[in-house]
Amino acid sequence: MRKLFDTLSRTLFLYNFSIRSRLILYFLFLVLLPTTIISVTVYNKSADIITRNVNTSIENNFNLVQDNLAQRFEAANKSMVSLYLNSEFADLISSNRPTDSSGIINELAALSKILENFPANGTSGSSFVPMLYMLNRPEYTQYNFSRRVFNIDLISLKPWYFGIPAQSDFTVVGLSSLDSKYTLKFARRLFGIRHAQLPFVGLLTIDIPVAEFSTLLEHYKPTPGSKVYIADGTGTIAISPEPALIGQNINTQDYYSKMNAPADGSAGLHSFHQMIGGENMLVSYRTIDNTGWTILSFSPVRELNGELAAFRRVMYIVIGICMLVSLMMALLLSENISAPIRKFIQSMSHAESGNFNITIRYRRKDEFAYLFNRYNKLLQQIKALIDKLYVTELRKKEAELQTLQAQINPHFLYNTLDSINWIAINHDIPEISNMVTSLSDFFRYSLSKGRNIIPLRDELRQVESYLEIQQFRFRDRLEYELEETDPKLLEECLVVKLSLQPLVENALIHGIQQRRGQGRIRIRVETSQGILSVSVFDDGVGADPERLNLLLAHPQPGNQSYGIRNVHMRIQQFFGESYGIRYYANTEDGCGLLAVIRFPVVTTWDEVSEDVNDDRSG
């Protein structure tokens, strides 16, 4: 658990804040997290309950609308049945077709009278307009003095006539028009019930004004801003409280395609959200059985979620109050804990500057009291140790001074070697003279007046003196070459002292000395893109460059390559980790080893200091 907390703290960069800030964040987190979780949980639960209640309310309204429509449709059916069973009407439609014009006229007049006298209001209070379309009565068109009775050819080509199911007696035809007003048309097939063969004789229709159904939908709106429509199977609005919408087809609307898509396979209420007119609407719909019509409800979400919005405002206020109170408590708690820590830090800053006489005074009886008491005792012990160490250091300095005075003076060494050189010259022994001169130059360049950074020219001269001395030892077995270099480059570029001689010595001892016959060492100086490269080639027995490079990078290589690694670390100490020594196979000579030292091209000590500071700050 602790590892998880530490990982989370590092991920959130909490360790970059002060203890006071972290305490405030922790306290706010502990207070706000449960408060937010509880509030969000209650809010989501309330939202689910309100959503279910809204859906239940809409579904109940749809049930009432469907039941009311069913009652009115049944009332229309009963009215048509009562007319159908009228004895005089049944006798007329069941009798044989008249053979002369007077019979046709009498039949038309009798049927028209019955329909004209049909009650205008049915049992449900609706206004009925009956129409009769008789089969095989073309003479009705010739003697057309009736507004209610027609030949069936008048409607035989109407789309709604073809849409009447073959096996259905009573049919809800749908939206129609009568006297420039929208009506709902119902139809019933008529058979000669007085006739022995019960032949099909015609079609009876009833038209009811749509306006009588509009008030029905107005009472079942979920919210004041909601709209309820009823559309037929073709997507045409058949019933609406808004007369301007009746007859409009909605099958081109975006939401209509979602309505026709099967939602969950059930025949109940379906709902989805849709942007309509720039407002988020809850679209609910249900298909009416037997007719294939659809009840649609469009409700603004902002009205449906009015209670939810009020609850959300209350939740925000509660969270805000909790945040304010928790912030005040967090500030008080963090100040109570961080104040002693700040006092402790202040005392440590005084101790860091060398003042150990400052003690922390703390009157509380808690863990900090124990900590400060031990800290005060620790300061006293440190002060006593420093006093003791100061005396010891004074004595040590005096001893070192005495030791230095006893050491050999470098000038004494140079004078002695110079005397040996003159003796060799006087006795005409040039080998001794040359060797002593090279040794004197070697020591002179090695000391370099105590400097660590010297010109490249002096470093090469020191190596050349070393090679001259070694050539007296190896005679014909050693050959060396310092390739031609720009004198200005040698004069101006600065390098780390004694960085090249260990490489030459390593090449001589482990390469040239181990091979048979004569060996050769070459030194090359090059510059490229601000980099000074000094390459040492040898054609000795060679070694594994990768292993040598690993030894240079290893933090504790042991006694192996200690001198070379020391040079490598000194170069990186002065110039940065981008520079130092790197080994390669000597491909130019076909055998042996290549050691390359990389320095930055610097010409003044200030540039060296800047490189060191830049590397350390990076």
C-alpha positions in Angstrom: 0.0 0.0 0.0 2.8 2.4 0.9 4.6 1.6 -2.4 1.4 2.4 -4.3 1.0 5.7 -2.4 4.6 6.6 -3.1 4.2 5.8 -6.8 1.0 7.9 -7.0 2.7 10.8 -5.2 5.6 10.7 -7.7 3.3 10.5 -10.6 1.3 13.6 -9.3 4.6 15.4 -8.5 3.4 15.9 -4.9 7.0 15.5 -3.7 7.8 18.8 -5.4 5.5 20.7 -3.0 6.2 21.8 0.5 4.9 19.8 3.4 2.4 22.6 4.2 1.0 22.5 0.6 0.9 18.7 0.7 -1.0 18.6 4.0 -3.5 21.0 2.5 -3.9 18.9 -0.6 -4.2 15.6 1.4 -6.8 17.1 3.7 -8.8 18.5 0.8 -8.6 15.2 -1.0 -9.7 13.3 2.1 -12.7 15.6 2.6 -13.7 16.3 -1.0 -13.3 12.7 -2.3 -16.0 11.1 -0.2 -18.2 14.2 -0.4 -17.9 14.1 -4.2 -18.5 10.4 -4.4 -21.6 10.5 -2.2 -23.0 13.6 -4.1 -22.4 12.1 -7.5 -23.8 8.7 -6.4 -27.0 10.4 -5.0 -27.2 12.6 -8.1 -27.0 9.6 -10.4 -29.5 7.7 -8.4 -31.9 10.6 -8.4 -31.4 11.1 -12.1 -32.3 7.4 -12.7 -35.4 7.8 -10.5 -36.5 11.0 -12.2 -35.9 9.5 -15.7 -37.9 6.4 -14.8 -40.7 8.6 -13.4 -40.7 10.7 -16.6 -40.8 7.6 -18.8 -43.6 6.1 -16.7 -45.6 9.4 -16.9 -45.1 9.5 -20.7 -46.1 5.8 -21.0 -49.2 6.4 -18.9 -50.2 9.4 -21.1 -49.7 7.2 -24.2 -51.9 4.5 -22.7 -54.6 7.1 -22.0 -54.3 8.5 -25.6 -54.4 5.0 -27.1 -57.4 4.0 -24.9 -59.3 7.2 -25.8 -58.6 6.7 -29.5 -59.7 3.1 -29.3 -63.0 4.3 -27.7 -63.6 6.8 -30.4 -62.8 4.3 -33.1 -65.1 1.8 -31.5 -67.9 4.5 -31.3 -67.5 5.1 -35.1 -67.7 1.4 -35.7 -70.8 1.0 -33.6 -72.4 3.9 -35.4 -71.7 2.3 -38.7 -73.0 -1.1 -37.5 -76.2 0.6 -36.2 -76.7 2.1 -39.7 -75.9 -1.2 -41.3 -78.5 -3.0 -39.2 -81.2 -0.5 -39.9 -84.0 -2.6 -41.4 -84.9 -0.1 -44.2 -81.2 0.4 -45.0 -80.6 -3.4 -44.9 -83.5 -4.0 -47.2 -82.3 -1.4 -49.8 -78.8 -2.7 -50.1 -79.9 -6.3 -50.1 -82.4 -6.0 -52.9 -81.6 -6.7 -56.4 -80.4 -4.0 -58.7 -83.3 -1.9 -60.2 -84.0 -2.6 -63.8 -85.2 0.8 -64.8 -84.3 4.4 -64.2 -87.2 5.1 -61.9 -86.1 2.3 -59.7 -82.6 3.6 -59.6 -83.8 7.1 -58.7 -86.1 5.8 -56.0 -83.3 3.7 -54.5 -80.8 6.6 -54.6 -83.4 8.9 -53.0 -84.2 6.4 -50.3 -80.6 5.7 -49.4 -79.8 9.4 -49.4 -82.7 10.1 -47.1 -81.5 7.5 -44.6 -77.9 8.9 -44.6 -79.1 12.5 -44.4 -81.2 11.6 -41.4 -78.4 9.7 -39.7 -77.6 11.3 -36.4 -74.9 14.0 -36.8 -73.5 13.2 -33.3 -72.6 9.7 -32.3 -72.6 8.2 -28.9 -69.3 9.7 -28.0 -70.3 13.2 -29.0 -68.3 13.1 -32.3 -69.6 14.6 -35.5 -70.2 11.9 -38.1 -70.5 12.4 -41.8 -71.6 9.1 -43.5 -70.9 8.2 -47.1 -72.2 5.2 -49.1 -70.5 3.8 -52.3 -72.7 1.2 -54.0 -71.4 -1.5 -56.3 -72.5 -1.5 -59.9 -74.5 1.7 -59.8 -73.1 3.8 -62.7 -76.5 5.5 -63.0 -75.8 7.3 -59.7 -73.4 9.5 -61.5 -76.1 10.4 -64.0 -78.7 11.2 -61.4 -76.4 12.7 -58.8 -78.6 14.8 -56.6 -77.3 13.2 -53.3 -74.3 14.3 -51.2 -74.1 11.0 -49.4 -74.6 8.2 -52.0 -72.2 7.5 -54.9 -71.2 4.8 -57.3 -68.1 2.8 -56.0 -66.2 3.8 -59.2 -65.8 7.2 -57.6 -63.3 5.8 -55.1 -62.1 2.6 -56.8 -58.9 4.3 -57.9 -58.2 6.0 -54.5 -55.0 4.8 -52.8 -56.8 4.4 -49.5 -59.4 2.1 -51.1 -56.6 -0.2 -52.3 -55.2 -0.1 -48.8 -58.3 -1.6 -47.1 -57.5 -5.1 -46.0 -59.4 -7.8 -47.8 -60.5 -9.7 -44.7 -61.4 -6.6 -42.6 -64.9 -5.3 -42.1 -64.1 -2.1 -40.1 -61.1 -0.2 -41.2 -59.5 3.1 -40.0 -58.6 4.6 -43.4 -56.7 7.6 -42.1 -56.4 11.3 -42.8 -58.8 12.6 -45.4 -60.3 15.9 -46.5 -64.0 17.0 -46.6 -65.2 20.5 -47.4 -61.6 21.8 -47.2 -61.3 20.4 -43.6 -59.2 17.5 -42.4 -61.1 14.5 -41.2 -60.4 11.0 -40.1 -62.1 8.5 -42.4 -63.4 5.1 -41.4 -64.7 2.4 -43.8 -66.9 -0.8 -43.5 -67.6 -3.3 -46.2 -71.4 -3.9 -46.8 -73.0 -7.2 -47.7 -76.6 -8.0 -48.6 -77.6 -9.5 -45.3 -81.2 -9.9 -46.5 -80.0 -11.8 -49.6 -79.5 -15.5 -49.5 -76.0 -15.3 -51.0 -74.8 -12.3 -48.9 -73.2 -10.6 -51.9 -70.7 -7.6 -51.5 -72.8 -4.5 -52.3 -70.7 -1.5 -51.4 -68.6 0.5 -48.9 -69.8 2.7 -46.1 -67.5 5.5 -44.8 -67.7 7.9 -41.9 -65.6 11.1 -41.6 -64.9 12.7 -38.2 -63.3 16.2 -38.1 -59.7 16.0 -36.8 -60.3 19.0 -34.6 -62.3 16.8 -32.3 -59.2 14.7 -31.6 -56.8 17.6 -31.1 -58.1 18.5 -27.7 -57.4 14.9 -26.6 -53.7 15.3 -27.1 -53.5 18.7 -25.4 -54.4 17.1 -22.1 -51.6 14.5 -22.2 -48.5 16.7 -22.6 -45.7 15.7 -20.1 -44.6 19.4 -19.8 -46.0 22.7 -20.9 -43.4 22.9 -23.7 -44.0 19.4 -25.0 -45.8 18.5 -28.2 -47.8 15.3 -28.9 -48.6 14.1 -32.5 -50.1 11.1 -34.0 -48.7 10.0 -37.4 -50.1 7.4 -39.7 -48.1 4.5 -41.3 -46.7 6.8 -44.0 -45.3 9.3 -41.6 -48.1 11.9 -42.2 -49.3 13.8 -39.1 -53.0 12.8 -38.8 -53.8 14.3 -35.3 -52.1 17.4 -33.8 -53.1 20.2 -31.4 -51.5 22.5 -34.0 -53.7 22.6 -37.1 -50.8 23.9 -39.2 -49.0 20.6 -38.7 -51.8 18.3 -39.8 -51.0 16.7 -43.2 -47.3 17.3 -43.0 -45.0 14.4 -43.6 -42.2 13.8 -41.1 -40.5 10.8 -42.8 -37.7 13.1 -43.9 -36.8 14.2 -40.4 -33.6 12.9 -38.7 -35.5 11.5 -35.8 -37.9 9.5 -38.0 -35.2 7.2 -39.2 -34.3 6.5 -35.6 -38.0 5.7 -34.9 -38.2 3.2 -37.7 -35.0 1.5 -36.6 -35.8 -1.4 -34.2 -34.7 -0.3 -30.7 -34.9 -3.3 -28.5 -37.4 -5.5 -30.2 -40.3 -4.6 -27.8 -43.6 -3.1 -28.8 -43.8 -0.7 -25.8 -42.5 2.8 -25.3 -39.3 3.9 -27.0 -37.3 7.1 -26.3 -34.1 8.8 -27.4 -32.6 12.2 -27.3 -32.4 14.4 -30.4 -31.4 18.0 -31.2 -34.5 19.7 -32.8 -34.6 23.3 -33.5 -31.4 23.9 -31.5 -32.8 22.3 -28.4 -32.2 18.9 -26.8 -35.5 17.0 -26.9 -36.6 13.7 -25.5 -38.4 11.9 -28.4 -40.8 9.2 -27.2 -43.0 7.1 -29.4 -45.2 4.0 -29.5 -47.0 2.1 -32.3 -50.7 1.7 -31.9 -51.9 -1.9 -32.4 -54.1 -2.8 -35.4 -53.7 0.7 -37.1 -49.9 0.9 -37.4 -50.2 4.6 -36.4 -47.6 6.1 -34.0 -48.0 8.4 -31.0 -45.0 10.8 -30.8 -44.1 13.1 -27.9 -41.4 15.8 -28.1 -40.4 17.1 -24.6 -37.6 19.6 -23.9 -35.0 18.0 -21.7 -34.6 21.2 -19.6 -38.2 21.0 -18.6 -38.1 17.3 -17.8 -34.9 17.7 -15.8 -36.1 20.8 -13.9 -36.0 18.9 -10.5 -32.7 17.4 -11.4 -31.2 20.8 -12.2 -32.4 22.1 -8.9 -30.9 19.1 -7.1 -27.6 19.7 -9.1 -27.5 23.3 -7.9 -27.9 22.2 -4.3 -25.2 19.6 -4.8 -22.8 22.2 -6.1 -23.5 24.5 -3.2 -22.9 21.6 -0.6 -19.7 20.7 -2.3 -18.6 24.3 -2.3 -19.4 24.7 1.4 -17.5 21.5 2.1 -14.5 22.7 0.1 -14.5 26.1 1.9 -14.7 24.5 5.4 -12.1 21.8 4.5 -9.8 24.5 3.2 -10.0 26.4 6.4 -9.4 23.3 8.4 -6.5 22.3 6.1 -4.9 25.7 6.6 -5.2 25.5 10.3 -3.9 21.9 10.4 -1.0 22.5 8.0 0.0 25.7 9.9 0.0 23.7 13.2 2.3 21.1 11.7 4.5 23.2 9.4 5.3 26.0 11.9 7.6 23.8 14.0 9.2 22.5 10.8 9.9 26.1 9.6 11.5 26.9 12.9 13.6 23.8 12.6 14.7 24.8 9.1 15.6 28.3 10.3 17.8 26.9 13.0 19.5 24.6 10.5 20.3 27.5 8.2 22.0 29.2 11.2 23.9 26.1 11.9 24.9 25.8 8.2 26.4 29.3 8.4 28.5 28.2 11.4 26.4 29.5 14.3 25.9 26.5 16.6 24.9 28.7 19.6 21.2 28.9 18.4 18.9 26.5 20.2 15.2 25.9 19.4 12.7 26.8 22.1 9.5 24.7 21.9 6.9 24.6 24.7 4.5 21.9 23.3 4.6 18.4 24.6 4.5 16.4 21.4 6.9 14.6 19.0 8.4 17.9 17.9 9.5 18.6 21.5 11.5 15.3 21.6 13.0 16.1 18.1 14.1 19.6 19.1 15.5 18.4 22.4 17.7 15.9 20.6 18.6 18.4 17.9 19.8 20.9 20.5 22.0 18.3 22.1 23.3 17.4 18.6 24.3 21.0 17.9 26.3 21.1 21.2 28.1 17.9 20.3 28.9 19.2 16.8 30.2 22.4 18.2 32.5 20.5 20.5 33.7 18.3 17.7 34.4 21.3 15.4 36.5 22.9 18.1 38.4 19.7 18.6 38.8 19.2 14.8 40.1 22.8 14.4 42.9 22.2 16.8 43.8 19.0 15.1 43.9 20.6 11.7 46.2 23.3 12.9 48.6 20.7 14.2 48.3 18.8 10.9 49.1 21.9 8.8 52.2 22.5 10.9 53.4 18.9 10.3 52.7 19.2 6.6 54.7 22.4 6.4 57.6 20.7 8.1 57.4 17.8 5.7 57.2 20.1 2.6 60.3 21.9 3.8 62.1 18.6 3.9 61.1 17.6 0.4 63.4 18.0 -2.6 63.2 21.4 -4.2 62.3 21.1 -8.0 65.0 23.7 -8.8 67.6 21.5 -7.0 66.5 18.6 -9.3 66.8 20.7 -12.5 70.2 22.1 -11.4 71.5 18.6 -10.7 70.4 17.2 -14.1 71.9 20.3 -15.8 75.2 19.5 -14.0 75.1 15.9 -15.2 74.4 17.2 -18.7 77.5 19.4 -18.7 79.7 16.6 -17.4 78.5 14.4 -20.2 79.3 17.1 -22.7 82.7 17.7 -21.3 83.4 13.9 -21.5 82.0 13.8 -25.0 79.2 11.3 -24.1 76.2 12.6 -26.3 73.9 9.7 -25.3 74.0 10.6 -21.6 73.6 14.3 -22.5 70.6 13.6 -24.7 69.0 11.3 -22.2 69.5 13.7 -19.3 68.2 16.6 -21.4 65.0 14.6 -22.3 64.5 13.7 -18.6 64.9 17.3 -17.5 62.3 18.4 -20.1 60.0 15.6 -19.1 60.0 16.7 -15.4 59.8 20.4 -16.3 56.6 19.8 -18.5 55.2 17.3 -16.0 55.4 19.9 -13.2 54.2 22.8 -15.4 54.4 25.2 -12.4 51.4 23.3 -10.7 48.9 24.0 -13.5 46.4 21.3 -14.5 45.5 22.8 -17.9 48.4 23.4 -20.3 48.8 24.2 -24.0 48.7 21.3 -26.4 52.3 22.1 -27.5 53.7 21.5 -23.9 51.8 18.2 -23.6 53.2 17.0 -27.0 56.7 18.1 -25.9 56.4 16.2 -22.7 55.3 13.0 -24.6 58.2 13.5 -27.1 60.7 13.7 -24.2 59.2 10.5 -22.8 59.6 8.7 -26.1 63.1 9.9 -26.5 64.0 8.4 -23.1 62.2 5.2 -24.1 64.1 5.0 -27.4 67.4 4.9 -25.5 66.0 1.9 -23.8 64.4 0.0 -26.7 66.9 1.1 -29.4 65.9 -0.2 -32.8 62.7 -1.8 -31.5 60.8 1.5 -31.1 60.0 4.0 -33.8 57.7 7.0 -33.2 56.2 9.8 -35.2 54.4 13.1 -34.4 52.5 13.9 -37.5 52.7 17.5 -38.8 50.2 19.8 -37.1 49.2 23.4 -37.4 51.6 25.4 -35.1 48.8 27.9 -34.3 46.6 25.0 -33.1 49.4 23.6 -30.9 50.0 27.1 -29.4 46.4 28.0 -28.7 44.5 24.9 -27.7 44.5 23.9 -24.0 44.4 20.3 -22.8 44.5 18.4 -19.4 48.1 17.9 -18.2 49.5 14.4 -18.3 46.6 13.1 -20.4 48.7 11.9 -23.4 51.7 10.3 -21.7 49.8 7.4 -20.0 48.3 6.4 -23.3 51.7 6.4 -25.0 53.1 4.4 -22.1 50.2 1.9 -22.3 50.8 1.5 -26.0 54.5 0.9 -25.5 54.3 -1.5 -22.6 51.2 -3.6 -23.6 51.6 -3.2 -27.4 55.1 -2.6 -28.8 57.0 -4.5 -26.0 54.9 -7.6 -26.4 55.5 -8.0 -30.1 58.5 -9.3 -32.1 60.6 -6.9 -34.1 60.3 -3.2 -34.5 57.1 -1.4 -33.4 55.8 2.0 -34.2 53.8 4.7 -32.3 52.1 7.5 -34.2 50.4 10.6 -32.7 48.0 12.6 -34.8 46.1 15.9 -33.8 42.9 16.9 -35.6 40.0 19.3 -35.1 36.5 19.1 -36.4 33.3 20.9 -35.4 34.8 22.3 -32.3 36.3 19.0 -31.2 40.0 18.5 -30.7 41.0 14.8 -31.2 44.5 13.4 -30.3 45.0 9.9 -31.7 47.7 7.4 -30.5 48.3 4.6 -33.0 50.4 1.5 -32.2 51.0 -1.6 -34.3 51.6 -3.8 -31.2 49.8 -7.1 -30.3 46.6 -5.2 -29.8 43.7 -5.7 -27.3 39.8 -5.8 -27.3 38.6 -2.2 -27.6 35.1 -3.0 -26.2 36.6 -4.5 -23.1 38.9 -1.4 -22.6 35.9 0.9 -23.1 33.9 -1.0 -20.5 36.8 -0.7 -18.0 36.8 3.0 -18.6 33.0 3.2 -17.9 33.0 0.9 -14.9 32.7 2.7 -11.6 35.1 0.3 -9.8 37.4 -1.3 -12.3 39.9 -2.5 -9.7 43.6 -2.2 -10.6 43.1 -2.8 -14.3 43.8 0.3 -16.5 43.8 2.5 -13.4 46.1 5.1 -14.9 44.1 5.4 -18.1 40.8 5.6 -16.2 42.3 8.3 -14.0 43.1 10.4 -17.2 39.6 9.7 -18.5 37.9 10.9 -15.3 40.2 14.0 -15.1 39.2 15.0 -18.7 35.5 14.6 -17.9 35.9 16.5 -14.6 37.3 19.5 -16.5 35.3 19.4 -19.8 32.2 17.2 -19.2 31.1 13.6 -19.9 31.0 14.2 -23.6 34.7 14.1 -23.7 37.5 11.6 -22.7 39.2 8.5 -24.0 37.8 5.9 -26.5 39.6 2.8 -27.9 39.2 1.5 -31.4 41.0 -1.2 -33.5 43.9 0.2 -35.5 42.6 -0.3 -39.1 45.1 2.0 -40.7 48.1 -0.2 -39.8 46.3 -3.5 -39.9 47.1 -4.4 -36.3 47.5 -2.9 -32.9 45.2 -0.4 -31.1 44.0 3.1 -31.5 43.3 5.4 -28.5 41.6 8.7 -29.2 41.3 11.6 -26.6 38.6 14.1 -27.3 38.8 17.7 -25.9 36.7 20.7 -26.7 38.6 23.4 -28.7 39.3 26.0 -25.9 42.0 28.6 -25.9 41.6 30.3 -22.6 41.1 29.2 -19.0 37.8 31.1 -18.8 36.4 28.8 -21.6 37.5 25.8 -19.6 35.7 27.2 -16.5 32.5 27.9 -18.5 32.5 24.4 -19.9 32.9 22.9 -16.4 30.1 25.0 -15.0 27.8 24.3 -17.9 28.4 20.6 -17.6 27.7 20.6 -13.9 24.6 22.7 -14.2 23.3 20.4 -17.0 
